[in-house]
Amino acid sequence: MTKDRPAPKPGFTTPQPPDARVGTLYAFKVTSSTPRTVRYEITSGSLPAGLTLDKDTGGS
């Protein structure tokens, strides 16, 4: 007999991203507590003008 395990609670395991600076390249790697992240999505606010979100990679 095996005991069912509850599904992991999804969430980010990275700290708050650092502030961006005008004229400087910006990168921030996001990690998740789930075994596999399928898609990224903006759920609050918006990206600055000229930036887009790649929903498969989380990159812009």
Summary of the structure (lengths in Angstrom):
residues: 60
radius of gyration: 15.6
end to end distance: 46.7
largest distance: 59.6
contacts: 62
relative contact order: 0.21
helix: 0%
strand: 3%
